[in-house]
Amino acid sequence: MKNSGTRMRSTLGLAGFLLVLMAALGAQAEPPSSKLPGRKPDSKEPWGAFLGKAAHFAIGRAYRVQHPSRVVFLDTVDLYRIVEKGKLGDPERLPELVRLLRPDITDTYALVLFELKPDNEESRGEGREQAGRYLAALNKAVEPDKKLVGGTGFEGSLFLEFENGGALWQLSWRTPEPGVTLYRWSYRRKKPHASWKERAAQKEEELPREEIEQRGELAEQAIRAAYDGGEWPKGFQGQVYLPVDCR
């Protein structure tokens, strides 16, 4: 009985150790949580998620602004509704497993599709694979004369100026291959008494982590306000220069 009790305590002790170890490793793997205003204190969303959401929102809206007369679906609309509402064919021909997939930009007038990804080789490969999957699924359901292809020639940029003369952020995007649009964020240092266009001509730098942590959520909110015409987020004392301003 004594040996059995000892073995039981050892087993429990080992299990407890493993649980603690797993929790510690999990905590290291988790992205830092945001403590910016308006977010839940226990949120675990990574800082970079704000920039990804802001990029998808801005680039999708920029495409719509460039093509105001076209029927354009963004990433809130799934394949089933794209085929149905875009009058492309019979949505029931879509396999069940793909009906809820949501491409980033689908233009059912020009019959083109774009998948948005960060500008690096790994993400570019993922974008190519996803765009190919969406196109294959769609083209099995649409009419023969309404087959879609990967879009090309889509590029642009916008700038965020903080504190009317502070740091300048840039979001730029390009489409290096059909259906894959790559975006990147960059940074220009402060330059007192210079216009945003003069500062935009400065050396482009990688966006510092401390800038992302401090202003990531604010940047997303400001971009949404600029496109939707809503109220500027509290604490934002700068300007958003949309693609039309950057030409």
Disulfide bonds with the S-S distance in Angstrom:
none
